[in-house]
Each structure stands twice: as structure tokens, then as C-alpha cells.
Amino acid sequence: MKKIPLRTCIVTREKAPKSSLIRLVKVDDKVIVDLTGKLNGHGAYIAKSSEALEKLKKNKKILVKEFGDLDYSDLFQQLEEIISG
């Protein structure tokens, strides 16, 4: 039986299969969504739920802790599009 890789959501702190999470990667001075899961760079995962996204918007310190003090406005738009459909 093949082992399913688990990752931890940075917002909810719950472990879930890698395929059910969205990977965020810091590339240069931006944080982008990594849909392929193969981009180089420091990565973190967020659950594919509107609740996790809302918590992340309210508590941006989570992103600052992971990636540093950057502009995350484009990231929130991308995440909304992915989660909503």
C-alpha cells in the first residue's frame, strides 16, 4: 500500500493529504500559489476551505511568520478564486 503524504495547514494546524491542500511558495519577494507542488522555494500549505481563508485574512501574522513582511493582497485574490471554483 502506498503511503499518502500528509502536510499541516498553517491556519488550522490540521494534518491532511497533500492533494487536499493549497501550497504557497515564496519566490523572490512574492508569495505565490503553487498548483503543481513542484516549485522551488520555501513552501507552506493552507486548507482548501473558505473558513481557513477567512481566518488567514483576519490573522495575517500567520503569513508574516512563515514568509516575512510582504504584500499579500494578490495572494488573497488567487486563493479566493481557487477555493470558490
PyMOL commands that set and color helices and strands:
alter all, ss='L'
color gray80, all
select helices_A, chain A and resi 18-20+50-58+61-67+73-84
alter helices_A, ss='H'
color red, helices_A
select strands_A, chain A and resi 6-8+15-17+21-27+30-34+42-47
alter strands_A, ss='S'
color yellow, strands_A
deselect
rebuild
show_as cartoon
